Amino acid sequence: MSIGSGMSFEDCLSITGITRNQFYHKPKGNKQGKPLSKDTKWRNPNTNQMEKVPNAKVVEDICEIKGDVNQADYYKLICVALCLKGSI
């Protein structure tokens, strides 16, 4: 039985277990949001100029900060330490 043979649309949805939105949704095929970046803005403390550094360098800096036993391992403190190093 289907909608054409007398079954109501709501019954078809309840049998299949999908919502109206899922039935009518047409995917666009592209991901939403910003594309991933490969670099981060960084202010060089010597020249005071903005530069781009690879994300891998920022990850190394975070690992260095987290590896310091005298430095607290809090998200906000790590962000402040990165800002003091010049990361934006």
PDB file with one MODEL, atoms N, CA, C and O in Angstrom:
MODEL        1
ATOM      1  N   MET A   1       0.826  -1.179   0.000  1.00  0.00           N
ATOM      2  CA  MET A   1       0.000   0.000   0.000  1.00  0.00           C
ATOM      3  C   MET A   1       0.871   1.243   0.000  1.00  0.00           C
ATOM      4  O   MET A   1       1.921   1.264   0.643  1.00  0.00           O
ATOM      5  N   SER A   2       0.465   2.243  -0.687  1.00  0.00           N
ATOM      6  CA  SER A   2       1.189   3.500  -0.700  1.00  0.00           C
ATOM      7  C   SER A   2       0.193   4.641  -0.716  1.00  0.00           C
ATOM      8  O   SER A   2      -1.016   4.428  -0.624  1.00  0.00           O
ATOM      9  N   ILE A   3       0.708   5.846  -0.832  1.00  0.00           N
ATOM     10  CA  ILE A   3      -0.165   7.014  -0.852  1.00  0.00           C
ATOM     11  C   ILE A   3      -1.156   6.910  -2.006  1.00  0.00           C
ATOM     12  O   ILE A   3      -2.315   7.300  -1.862  1.00  0.00           O
ATOM     13  N   GLY A   4      -0.717   6.392  -3.140  1.00  0.00           N
ATOM     14  CA  GLY A   4      -1.586   6.263  -4.303  1.00  0.00           C
ATOM     15  C   GLY A   4      -2.718   5.272  -4.106  1.00  0.00           C
ATOM     16  O   GLY A   4      -3.739   5.361  -4.788  1.00  0.00           O
ATOM     17  N   SER A   5      -2.558   4.330  -3.190  1.00  0.00           N
ATOM     18  CA  SER A   5      -3.600   3.311  -3.002  1.00  0.00           C
ATOM     19  C   SER A   5      -4.476   3.590  -1.787  1.00  0.00           C
ATOM     20  O   SER A   5      -5.160   2.689  -1.303  1.00  0.00           O
ATOM     21  N   GLY A   6      -4.467   4.814  -1.291  1.00  0.00           N
ATOM     22  CA  GLY A   6      -5.397   5.188  -0.250  1.00  0.00           C
ATOM     23  C   GLY A   6      -4.822   5.378   1.134  1.00  0.00           C
ATOM     24  O   GLY A   6      -5.562   5.771   2.035  1.00  0.00           O
ATOM     25  N   MET A   7      -3.556   5.123   1.354  1.00  0.00           N
ATOM     26  CA  MET A   7      -2.979   5.321   2.677  1.00  0.00           C
ATOM     27  C   MET A   7      -2.664   6.808   2.868  1.00  0.00           C
ATOM     28  O   MET A   7      -2.229   7.479   1.932  1.00  0.00           O
ATOM     29  N   SER A   8      -2.882   7.316   4.072  1.00  0.00           N
ATOM     30  CA  SER A   8      -2.607   8.737   4.319  1.00  0.00           C
ATOM     31  C   SER A   8      -1.103   8.979   4.397  1.00  0.00           C
ATOM     32  O   SER A   8      -0.319   8.078   4.695  1.00  0.00           O
ATOM     33  N   PHE A   9      -0.735  10.206   4.123  1.00  0.00           N
ATOM     34  CA  PHE A   9       0.679  10.602   4.145  1.00  0.00           C
ATOM     35  C   PHE A   9       1.257  10.410   5.539  1.00  0.00           C
ATOM     36  O   PHE A   9       2.383   9.932   5.676  1.00  0.00           O
ATOM     37  N   GLU A  10       0.508  10.774   6.575  1.00  0.00           N
ATOM     38  CA  GLU A  10       0.978  10.626   7.950  1.00  0.00           C
ATOM     39  C   GLU A  10       1.219   9.157   8.301  1.00  0.00           C
ATOM     40  O   GLU A  10       2.172   8.833   9.010  1.00  0.00           O
ATOM     41  N   ASP A  11       0.358   8.275   7.804  1.00  0.00           N
ATOM     42  CA  ASP A  11       0.552   6.847   8.058  1.00  0.00           C
ATOM     43  C   ASP A  11       1.834   6.347   7.391  1.00  0.00           C
ATOM     44  O   ASP A  11       2.585   5.571   7.981  1.00  0.00           O
ATOM     45  N   CYS A  12       2.075   6.793   6.166  1.00  0.00           N
ATOM     46  CA  CYS A  12       3.318   6.408   5.469  1.00  0.00           C
ATOM     47  C   CYS A  12       4.541   6.876   6.239  1.00  0.00           C
ATOM     48  O   CYS A  12       5.525   6.148   6.361  1.00  0.00           O
ATOM     49  N   LEU A  13       4.472   8.114   6.766  1.00  0.00           N
ATOM     50  CA  LEU A  13       5.611   8.634   7.537  1.00  0.00           C
ATOM     51  C   LEU A  13       5.811   7.835   8.822  1.00  0.00           C
ATOM     52  O   LEU A  13       6.946   7.542   9.198  1.00  0.00           O
ATOM     53  N   SER A  14       4.726   7.483   9.493  1.00  0.00           N
ATOM     54  CA  SER A  14       4.867   6.734  10.750  1.00  0.00           C
ATOM     55  C   SER A  14       5.393   5.318  10.497  1.00  0.00           C
ATOM     56  O   SER A  14       6.161   4.796  11.305  1.00  0.00           O
ATOM     57  N   ILE A  15       4.996   4.700   9.402  1.00  0.00           N
ATOM     58  CA  ILE A  15       5.490   3.352   9.081  1.00  0.00           C
ATOM     59  C   ILE A  15       6.977   3.380   8.747  1.00  0.00           C
ATOM     60  O   ILE A  15       7.739   2.522   9.193  1.00  0.00           O
ATOM     61  N   THR A  16       7.383   4.376   7.958  1.00  0.00           N
ATOM     62  CA  THR A  16       8.798   4.466   7.564  1.00  0.00           C
ATOM     63  C   THR A  16       9.664   5.028   8.671  1.00  0.00           C
ATOM     64  O   THR A  16      10.876   4.813   8.671  1.00  0.00           O
ATOM     65  N   GLY A  17       9.067   5.751   9.624  1.00  0.00           N
ATOM     66  CA  GLY A  17       9.843   6.287  10.735  1.00  0.00           C
ATOM     67  C   GLY A  17      10.605   7.552  10.404  1.00  0.00           C
ATOM     68  O   GLY A  17      11.593   7.864  11.068  1.00  0.00           O
ATOM     69  N   ILE A  18      10.172   8.287   9.394  1.00  0.00           N
ATOM     70  CA  ILE A  18      10.833   9.545   9.062  1.00  0.00           C
ATOM     71  C   ILE A  18       9.868  10.707   9.312  1.00  0.00           C
ATOM     72  O   ILE A  18       8.652  10.529   9.379  1.00  0.00           O
ATOM     73  N   THR A  19      10.446  11.892   9.445  1.00  0.00           N
ATOM     74  CA  THR A  19       9.636  13.085   9.658  1.00  0.00           C
ATOM     75  C   THR A  19       9.329  13.742   8.323  1.00  0.00           C
ATOM     76  O   THR A  19       9.902  13.387   7.293  1.00  0.00           O
ATOM     77  N   ARG A  20       8.411  14.711   8.357  1.00  0.00           N
ATOM     78  CA  ARG A  20       8.103  15.460   7.128  1.00  0.00           C
ATOM     79  C   ARG A  20       9.357  16.161   6.595  1.00  0.00           C
ATOM     80  O   ARG A  20       9.614  16.181   5.391  1.00  0.00           O
ATOM     81  N   ASN A  21      10.122  16.733   7.518  1.00  0.00           N
ATOM     82  CA  ASN A  21      11.329  17.445   7.104  1.00  0.00           C
ATOM     83  C   ASN A  21      12.298  16.498   6.392  1.00  0.00           C
ATOM     84  O   ASN A  21      12.865  16.854   5.359  1.00  0.00           O
ATOM     85  N   GLN A  22      12.490  15.304   6.935  1.00  0.00           N
ATOM     86  CA  GLN A  22      13.383  14.335   6.300  1.00  0.00           C
ATOM     87  C   GLN A  22      12.860  13.921   4.931  1.00  0.00           C
ATOM     88  O   GLN A  22      13.648  13.690   4.014  1.00  0.00           O
ATOM     89  N   PHE A  23      11.538  13.824   4.780  1.00  0.00           N
ATOM     90  CA  PHE A  23      10.950  13.433   3.507  1.00  0.00           C
ATOM     91  C   PHE A  23      11.169  14.500   2.433  1.00  0.00           C
ATOM     92  O   PHE A  23      11.500  14.177   1.293  1.00  0.00           O
ATOM     93  N   TYR A  24      10.985  15.764   2.797  1.00  0.00           N
ATOM     94  CA  TYR A  24      11.077  16.843   1.818  1.00  0.00           C
ATOM     95  C   TYR A  24      12.484  17.425   1.662  1.00  0.00           C
ATOM     96  O   TYR A  24      12.728  18.182   0.722  1.00  0.00           O
ATOM     97  N   HIS A  25      13.406  17.090   2.555  1.00  0.00           N
ATOM     98  CA  HIS A  25      14.745  17.672   2.509  1.00  0.00           C
ATOM     99  C   HIS A  25      15.505  17.234   1.262  1.00  0.00           C
ATOM    100  O   HIS A  25      15.565  16.044   0.952  1.00  0.00           O
ATOM    101  N   LYS A  26      16.084  18.194   0.551  1.00  0.00           N
ATOM    102  CA  LYS A  26      16.917  17.931  -0.621  1.00  0.00           C
ATOM    103  C   LYS A  26      18.347  18.382  -0.296  1.00  0.00           C
ATOM    104  O   LYS A  26      18.612  19.583  -0.255  1.00  0.00           O
ATOM    105  N   PRO A  27      19.266  17.447  -0.066  1.00  0.00           N
ATOM    106  CA  PRO A  27      20.634  17.844   0.281  1.00  0.00           C
ATOM    107  C   PRO A  27      21.304  18.602  -0.856  1.00  0.00           C
ATOM    108  O   PRO A  27      21.109  18.301  -2.033  1.00  0.00           O
ATOM    109  N   LYS A  28      22.101  19.596  -0.468  1.00  0.00           N
ATOM    110  CA  LYS A  28      22.793  20.430  -1.457  1.00  0.00           C
ATOM    111  C   LYS A  28      24.138  19.842  -1.877  1.00  0.00           C
ATOM    112  O   LYS A  28      24.667  20.185  -2.935  1.00  0.00           O
ATOM    113  N   GLY A  29      24.680  18.971  -1.060  1.00  0.00           N
ATOM    114  CA  GLY A  29      25.934  18.317  -1.431  1.00  0.00           C
ATOM    115  C   GLY A  29      27.185  19.052  -0.998  1.00  0.00           C
ATOM    116  O   GLY A  29      28.287  18.613  -1.328  1.00  0.00           O
ATOM    117  N   ASN A  30      27.061  20.158  -0.269  1.00  0.00           N
ATOM    118  CA  ASN A  30      28.259  20.858   0.197  1.00  0.00           C
ATOM    119  C   ASN A  30      28.180  21.014   1.711  1.00  0.00           C
ATOM    120  O   ASN A  30      27.095  21.075   2.289  1.00  0.00           O
ATOM    121  N   LYS A  31      29.348  21.078   2.341  1.00  0.00           N
ATOM    122  CA  LYS A  31      29.410  21.229   3.783  1.00  0.00           C
ATOM    123  C   LYS A  31      29.164  22.675   4.159  1.00  0.00           C
ATOM    124  O   LYS A  31      29.600  23.590   3.460  1.00  0.00           O
ATOM    125  N   GLN A  32      28.468  22.880   5.260  1.00  0.00           N
ATOM    126  CA  GLN A  32      28.244  24.234   5.741  1.00  0.00           C
ATOM    127  C   GLN A  32      29.403  24.666   6.611  1.00  0.00           C
ATOM    128  O   GLN A  32      30.136  23.832   7.142  1.00  0.00           O
ATOM    129  N   GLY A  33      29.566  25.954   6.754  1.00  0.00           N
ATOM    130  CA  GLY A  33      30.602  26.498   7.622  1.00  0.00           C
ATOM    131  C   GLY A  33      31.823  26.933   6.855  1.00  0.00           C
ATOM    132  O   GLY A  33      31.912  26.787   5.636  1.00  0.00           O
ATOM    133  N   LYS A  34      32.765  27.474   7.607  1.00  0.00           N
ATOM    134  CA  LYS A  34      34.002  27.955   7.007  1.00  0.00           C
ATOM    135  C   LYS A  34      34.896  26.778   6.633  1.00  0.00           C
ATOM    136  O   LYS A  34      34.902  25.761   7.326  1.00  0.00           O
ATOM    137  N   PRO A  35      35.649  26.904   5.547  1.00  0.00           N
ATOM    138  CA  PRO A  35      36.610  25.844   5.221  1.00  0.00           C
ATOM    139  C   PRO A  35      37.757  25.838   6.242  1.00  0.00           C
ATOM    140  O   PRO A  35      38.058  26.861   6.857  1.00  0.00           O
ATOM    141  N   LEU A  36      38.379  24.690   6.409  1.00  0.00           N
ATOM    142  CA  LEU A  36      39.488  24.586   7.351  1.00  0.00           C
ATOM    143  C   LEU A  36      40.657  25.454   6.906  1.00  0.00           C
ATOM    144  O   LEU A  36      40.951  25.558   5.715  1.00  0.00           O
ATOM    145  N   SER A  37      41.313  26.067   7.869  1.00  0.00           N
ATOM    146  CA  SER A  37      42.473  26.893   7.546  1.00  0.00           C
ATOM    147  C   SER A  37      43.745  26.061   7.700  1.00  0.00           C
ATOM    148  O   SER A  37      43.775  25.081   8.444  1.00  0.00           O
ATOM    149  N   LYS A  38      44.770  26.458   7.002  1.00  0.00           N
ATOM    150  CA  LYS A  38      46.060  25.784   7.094  1.00  0.00           C
ATOM    151  C   LYS A  38      47.074  26.627   7.862  1.00  0.00           C
ATOM    152  O   LYS A  38      48.169  26.161   8.177  1.00  0.00           O
ATOM    153  N   ASP A  39      46.698  27.878   8.163  1.00  0.00           N
ATOM    154  CA  ASP A  39      47.617  28.761   8.862  1.00  0.00           C
ATOM    155  C   ASP A  39      46.869  29.654   9.837  1.00  0.00           C
ATOM    156  O   ASP A  39      45.642  29.745   9.814  1.00  0.00           O
ATOM    157  N   THR A  40      47.652  30.319  10.703  1.00  0.00           N
ATOM    158  CA  THR A  40      47.116  31.173  11.754  1.00  0.00           C
ATOM    159  C   THR A  40      47.829  32.508  11.711  1.00  0.00           C
ATOM    160  O   THR A  40      49.019  32.574  11.403  1.00  0.00           O
ATOM    161  N   LYS A  41      47.095  33.586  12.022  1.00  0.00           N
ATOM    162  CA  LYS A  41      47.724  34.909  12.082  1.00  0.00           C
ATOM    163  C   LYS A  41      48.613  34.987  13.315  1.00  0.00           C
ATOM    164  O   LYS A  41      48.257  34.492  14.385  1.00  0.00           O
ATOM    165  N   TRP A  42      49.767  35.609  13.153  1.00  0.00           N
ATOM    166  CA  TRP A  42      50.735  35.731  14.236  1.00  0.00           C
ATOM    167  C   TRP A  42      51.420  37.079  14.120  1.00  0.00           C
ATOM    168  O   TRP A  42      51.851  37.471  13.036  1.00  0.00           O
ATOM    169  N   ARG A  43      51.520  37.795  15.245  1.00  0.00           N
ATOM    170  CA  ARG A  43      52.211  39.083  15.245  1.00  0.00           C
ATOM    171  C   ARG A  43      53.642  38.852  15.712  1.00  0.00           C
ATOM    172  O   ARG A  43      53.882  38.425  16.841  1.00  0.00           O
ATOM    173  N   ASN A  44      54.584  39.142  14.827  1.00  0.00           N
ATOM    174  CA  ASN A  44      55.997  38.982  15.143  1.00  0.00           C
ATOM    175  C   ASN A  44      56.377  40.030  16.175  1.00  0.00           C
ATOM    176  O   ASN A  44      56.254  41.224  15.902  1.00  0.00           O
ATOM    177  N   PRO A  45      56.843  39.616  17.368  1.00  0.00           N
ATOM    178  CA  PRO A  45      57.161  40.595  18.408  1.00  0.00           C
ATOM    179  C   PRO A  45      58.360  41.484  18.056  1.00  0.00           C
ATOM    180  O   PRO A  45      58.489  42.583  18.595  1.00  0.00           O
ATOM    181  N   ASN A  46      59.232  41.021  17.163  1.00  0.00           N
ATOM    182  CA  ASN A  46      60.409  41.825  16.792  1.00  0.00           C
ATOM    183  C   ASN A  46      60.052  42.937  15.817  1.00  0.00           C
ATOM    184  O   ASN A  46      60.520  44.066  15.963  1.00  0.00           O
ATOM    185  N   THR A  47      59.225  42.626  14.822  1.00  0.00           N
ATOM    186  CA  THR A  47      58.883  43.614  13.788  1.00  0.00           C
ATOM    187  C   THR A  47      57.487  44.198  13.966  1.00  0.00           C
ATOM    188  O   THR A  47      57.138  45.177  13.306  1.00  0.00           O
ATOM    189  N   ASN A  48      56.685  43.609  14.851  1.00  0.00           N
ATOM    190  CA  ASN A  48      55.301  44.024  15.078  1.00  0.00           C
ATOM    191  C   ASN A  48      54.447  43.917  13.813  1.00  0.00           C
ATOM    192  O   ASN A  48      53.450  44.626  13.681  1.00  0.00           O
ATOM    193  N   GLN A  49      54.827  43.041  12.887  1.00  0.00           N
ATOM    194  CA  GLN A  49      54.095  42.827  11.646  1.00  0.00           C
ATOM    195  C   GLN A  49      53.298  41.528  11.744  1.00  0.00           C
ATOM    196  O   GLN A  49      53.715  40.572  12.398  1.00  0.00           O
ATOM    197  N   MET A  50      52.138  41.518  11.076  1.00  0.00           N
ATOM    198  CA  MET A  50      51.320  40.319  11.031  1.00  0.00           C
ATOM    199  C   MET A  50      51.901  39.333  10.020  1.00  0.00           C
ATOM    200  O   MET A  50      52.251  39.713   8.902  1.00  0.00           O
ATOM    201  N   GLU A  51      52.001  38.088  10.414  1.00  0.00           N
ATOM    202  CA  GLU A  51      52.493  37.027   9.541  1.00  0.00           C
ATOM    203  C   GLU A  51      51.549  35.838   9.652  1.00  0.00           C
ATOM    204  O   GLU A  51      50.719  35.774  10.559  1.00  0.00           O
ATOM    205  N   LYS A  52      51.681  34.912   8.735  1.00  0.00           N
ATOM    206  CA  LYS A  52      50.921  33.668   8.811  1.00  0.00           C
ATOM    207  C   LYS A  52      51.886  32.549   9.132  1.00  0.00           C
ATOM    208  O   LYS A  52      52.932  32.412   8.497  1.00  0.00           O
ATOM    209  N   VAL A  53      51.525  31.744  10.129  1.00  0.00           N
ATOM    210  CA  VAL A  53      52.340  30.585  10.495  1.00  0.00           C
ATOM    211  C   VAL A  53      51.489  29.338  10.323  1.00  0.00           C
ATOM    212  O   VAL A  53      50.273  29.402  10.506  1.00  0.00           O
ATOM    213  N   PRO A  54      52.087  28.212   9.978  1.00  0.00           N
ATOM    214  CA  PRO A  54      51.314  26.976   9.815  1.00  0.00           C
ATOM    215  C   PRO A  54      50.679  26.545  11.140  1.00  0.00           C
ATOM    216  O   PRO A  54      51.229  26.783  12.215  1.00  0.00           O
ATOM    217  N   ASN A  55      49.523  25.914  11.041  1.00  0.00           N
ATOM    218  CA  ASN A  55      48.832  25.438  12.238  1.00  0.00           C
ATOM    219  C   ASN A  55      49.686  24.451  13.031  1.00  0.00           C
ATOM    220  O   ASN A  55      49.561  24.361  14.252  1.00  0.00           O
ATOM    221  N   ALA A  56      50.552  23.714  12.342  1.00  0.00           N
ATOM    222  CA  ALA A  56      51.425  22.758  13.028  1.00  0.00           C
ATOM    223  C   ALA A  56      52.332  23.479  14.030  1.00  0.00           C
ATOM    224  O   ALA A  56      52.621  22.942  15.099  1.00  0.00           O
ATOM    225  N   LYS A  57      52.778  24.687  13.691  1.00  0.00           N
ATOM    226  CA  LYS A  57      53.632  25.470  14.597  1.00  0.00           C
ATOM    227  C   LYS A  57      52.847  25.870  15.839  1.00  0.00           C
ATOM    228  O   LYS A  57      53.383  25.840  16.947  1.00  0.00           O
ATOM    229  N   VAL A  58      51.577  26.245  15.663  1.00  0.00           N
ATOM    230  CA  VAL A  58      50.734  26.618  16.804  1.00  0.00           C
ATOM    231  C   VAL A  58      50.508  25.403  17.701  1.00  0.00           C
ATOM    232  O   VAL A  58      50.518  25.527  18.926  1.00  0.00           O
ATOM    233  N   VAL A  59      50.303  24.227  17.099  1.00  0.00           N
ATOM    234  CA  VAL A  59      50.127  23.003  17.883  1.00  0.00           C
ATOM    235  C   VAL A  59      51.399  22.707  18.681  1.00  0.00           C
ATOM    236  O   VAL A  59      51.322  22.288  19.836  1.00  0.00           O
ATOM    237  N   GLU A  60      52.563  22.922  18.071  1.00  0.00           N
ATOM    238  CA  GLU A  60      53.824  22.725  18.791  1.00  0.00           C
ATOM    239  C   GLU A  60      53.917  23.673  19.978  1.00  0.00           C
ATOM    240  O   GLU A  60      54.350  23.275  21.059  1.00  0.00           O
ATOM    241  N   ASP A  61      53.508  24.941  19.777  1.00  0.00           N
ATOM    242  CA  ASP A  61      53.528  25.913  20.874  1.00  0.00           C
ATOM    243  C   ASP A  61      52.596  25.481  22.005  1.00  0.00           C
ATOM    244  O   ASP A  61      52.941  25.613  23.180  1.00  0.00           O
ATOM    245  N   ILE A  62      51.411  24.964  21.653  1.00  0.00           N
ATOM    246  CA  ILE A  62      50.462  24.502  22.673  1.00  0.00           C
ATOM    247  C   ILE A  62      51.059  23.330  23.442  1.00  0.00           C
ATOM    248  O   ILE A  62      50.951  23.272  24.667  1.00  0.00           O
ATOM    249  N   CYS A  63      51.690  22.396  22.731  1.00  0.00           N
ATOM    250  CA  CYS A  63      52.316  21.243  23.399  1.00  0.00           C
ATOM    251  C   CYS A  63      53.446  21.695  24.314  1.00  0.00           C
ATOM    252  O   CYS A  63      53.646  21.133  25.391  1.00  0.00           O
ATOM    253  N   GLU A  64      54.180  22.711  23.882  1.00  0.00           N
ATOM    254  CA  GLU A  64      55.273  23.256  24.704  1.00  0.00           C
ATOM    255  C   GLU A  64      54.706  23.882  25.987  1.00  0.00           C
ATOM    256  O   GLU A  64      55.253  23.685  27.072  1.00  0.00           O
ATOM    257  N   ILE A  65      53.616  24.629  25.855  1.00  0.00           N
ATOM    258  CA  ILE A  65      52.989  25.266  27.016  1.00  0.00           C
ATOM    259  C   ILE A  65      52.440  24.203  27.965  1.00  0.00           C
ATOM    260  O   ILE A  65      52.615  24.304  29.179  1.00  0.00           O
ATOM    261  N   LYS A  66      51.770  23.176  27.411  1.00  0.00           N
ATOM    262  CA  LYS A  66      51.192  22.124  28.242  1.00  0.00           C
ATOM    263  C   LYS A  66      52.271  21.258  28.891  1.00  0.00           C
ATOM    264  O   LYS A  66      52.033  20.661  29.941  1.00  0.00           O
ATOM    265  N   GLY A  67      53.450  21.184  28.281  1.00  0.00           N
ATOM    266  CA  GLY A  67      54.529  20.378  28.826  1.00  0.00           C
ATOM    267  C   GLY A  67      55.251  21.036  29.981  1.00  0.00           C
ATOM    268  O   GLY A  67      55.969  20.367  30.724  1.00  0.00           O
ATOM    269  N   ASP A  68      55.071  22.349  30.145  1.00  0.00           N
ATOM    270  CA  ASP A  68      55.720  23.078  31.231  1.00  0.00           C
ATOM    271  C   ASP A  68      54.991  22.765  32.534  1.00  0.00           C
ATOM    272  O   ASP A  68      53.805  23.069  32.664  1.00  0.00           O
ATOM    273  N   VAL A  69      55.687  22.158  33.505  1.00  0.00           N
ATOM    274  CA  VAL A  69      55.048  21.762  34.761  1.00  0.00           C
ATOM    275  C   VAL A  69      54.672  22.974  35.609  1.00  0.00           C
ATOM    276  O   VAL A  69      53.789  22.874  36.461  1.00  0.00           O
ATOM    277  N   ASN A  70      55.320  24.112  35.395  1.00  0.00           N
ATOM    278  CA  ASN A  70      55.011  25.315  36.169  1.00  0.00           C
ATOM    279  C   ASN A  70      53.818  26.081  35.600  1.00  0.00           C
ATOM    280  O   ASN A  70      53.317  27.004  36.243  1.00  0.00           O
ATOM    281  N   GLN A  71      53.358  25.714  34.411  1.00  0.00           N
ATOM    282  CA  GLN A  71      52.237  26.395  33.749  1.00  0.00           C
ATOM    283  C   GLN A  71      50.951  25.610  33.995  1.00  0.00           C
ATOM    284  O   GLN A  71      50.924  24.388  33.850  1.00  0.00           O
ATOM    285  N   ALA A  72      49.898  26.315  34.363  1.00  0.00           N
ATOM    286  CA  ALA A  72      48.612  25.649  34.570  1.00  0.00           C
ATOM    287  C   ALA A  72      48.082  25.139  33.232  1.00  0.00           C
ATOM    288  O   ALA A  72      48.343  25.722  32.179  1.00  0.00           O
ATOM    289  N   ASP A  73      47.337  24.046  33.295  1.00  0.00           N
ATOM    290  CA  ASP A  73      46.841  23.391  32.088  1.00  0.00           C
ATOM    291  C   ASP A  73      45.382  23.772  31.822  1.00  0.00           C
ATOM    292  O   ASP A  73      44.559  22.901  31.542  1.00  0.00           O
ATOM    293  N   TYR A  74      45.058  25.055  31.908  1.00  0.00           N
ATOM    294  CA  TYR A  74      43.703  25.522  31.674  1.00  0.00           C
ATOM    295  C   TYR A  74      43.601  26.126  30.282  1.00  0.00           C
ATOM    296  O   TYR A  74      44.545  26.735  29.777  1.00  0.00           O
ATOM    297  N   TYR A  75      42.442  25.944  29.680  1.00  0.00           N
ATOM    298  CA  TYR A  75      42.214  26.432  28.317  1.00  0.00           C
ATOM    299  C   TYR A  75      42.490  27.929  28.201  1.00  0.00           C
ATOM    300  O   TYR A  75      43.209  28.363  27.302  1.00  0.00           O
ATOM    301  N   LYS A  76      41.919  28.715  29.108  1.00  0.00           N
ATOM    302  CA  LYS A  76      42.075  30.174  29.014  1.00  0.00           C
ATOM    303  C   LYS A  76      43.517  30.606  29.236  1.00  0.00           C
ATOM    304  O   LYS A  76      43.989  31.541  28.589  1.00  0.00           O
ATOM    305  N   LEU A  77      44.216  29.943  30.134  1.00  0.00           N
ATOM    306  CA  LEU A  77      45.613  30.310  30.371  1.00  0.00           C
ATOM    307  C   LEU A  77      46.490  29.954  29.175  1.00  0.00           C
ATOM    308  O   LEU A  77      47.444  30.669  28.865  1.00  0.00           O
ATOM    309  N   ILE A  78      46.167  28.853  28.506  1.00  0.00           N
ATOM    310  CA  ILE A  78      46.904  28.495  27.295  1.00  0.00           C
ATOM    311  C   ILE A  78      46.654  29.539  26.209  1.00  0.00           C
ATOM    312  O   ILE A  78      47.571  29.922  25.483  1.00  0.00           O
ATOM    313  N   CYS A  79      45.394  30.000  26.103  1.00  0.00           N
ATOM    314  CA  CYS A  79      45.057  31.040  25.117  1.00  0.00           C
ATOM    315  C   CYS A  79      45.827  32.324  25.411  1.00  0.00           C
ATOM    316  O   CYS A  79      46.340  32.964  24.493  1.00  0.00           O
ATOM    317  N   VAL A  80      45.911  32.701  26.683  1.00  0.00           N
ATOM    318  CA  VAL A  80      46.648  33.919  27.069  1.00  0.00           C
ATOM    319  C   VAL A  80      48.129  33.748  26.751  1.00  0.00           C
ATOM    320  O   VAL A  80      48.764  34.673  26.243  1.00  0.00           O
ATOM    321  N   ALA A  81      48.682  32.578  27.044  1.00  0.00           N
ATOM    322  CA  ALA A  81      50.092  32.332  26.750  1.00  0.00           C
ATOM    323  C   ALA A  81      50.350  32.415  25.242  1.00  0.00           C
ATOM    324  O   ALA A  81      51.379  32.946  24.825  1.00  0.00           O
ATOM    325  N   LEU A  82      49.437  31.903  24.427  1.00  0.00           N
ATOM    326  CA  LEU A  82      49.590  31.999  22.977  1.00  0.00           C
ATOM    327  C   LEU A  82      49.505  33.451  22.524  1.00  0.00           C
ATOM    328  O   LEU A  82      50.257  33.869  21.644  1.00  0.00           O
ATOM    329  N   CYS A  83      48.595  34.224  23.118  1.00  0.00           N
ATOM    330  CA  CYS A  83      48.468  35.646  22.769  1.00  0.00           C
ATOM    331  C   CYS A  83      49.751  36.395  23.124  1.00  0.00           C
ATOM    332  O   CYS A  83      50.199  37.255  22.366  1.00  0.00           O
ATOM    333  N   LEU A  84      50.338  36.072  24.269  1.00  0.00           N
ATOM    334  CA  LEU A  84      51.580  36.724  24.655  1.00  0.00           C
ATOM    335  C   LEU A  84      52.729  36.377  23.709  1.00  0.00           C
ATOM    336  O   LEU A  84      53.651  37.170  23.520  1.00  0.00           O
ATOM    337  N   LYS A  85      52.662  35.187  23.120  1.00  0.00           N
ATOM    338  CA  LYS A  85      53.670  34.792  22.130  1.00  0.00           C
ATOM    339  C   LYS A  85      53.429  35.441  20.777  1.00  0.00           C
ATOM    340  O   LYS A  85      54.314  35.433  19.921  1.00  0.00           O
ATOM    341  N   GLY A  86      52.220  36.012  20.570  1.00  0.00           N
ATOM    342  CA  GLY A  86      51.940  36.695  19.319  1.00  0.00           C
ATOM    343  C   GLY A  86      50.820  36.095  18.485  1.00  0.00           C
ATOM    344  O   GLY A  86      50.429  36.676  17.473  1.00  0.00           O
ATOM    345  N   SER A  87      50.294  34.935  18.892  1.00  0.00           N
ATOM    346  CA  SER A  87      49.190  34.353  18.121  1.00  0.00           C
ATOM    347  C   SER A  87      47.933  35.180  18.303  1.00  0.00           C
ATOM    348  O   SER A  87      47.651  35.660  19.401  1.00  0.00           O
ATOM    349  N   ILE A  88      47.194  35.343  17.251  1.00  0.00           N
ATOM    350  CA  ILE A  88      45.957  36.133  17.306  1.00  0.00           C
ATOM    351  C   ILE A  88      44.785  35.188  17.412  1.00  0.00           C
ATOM    352  O   ILE A  88      43.639  35.631  17.473  1.00  0.00           O
TER     353      ILE A  88
ENDMDL
END
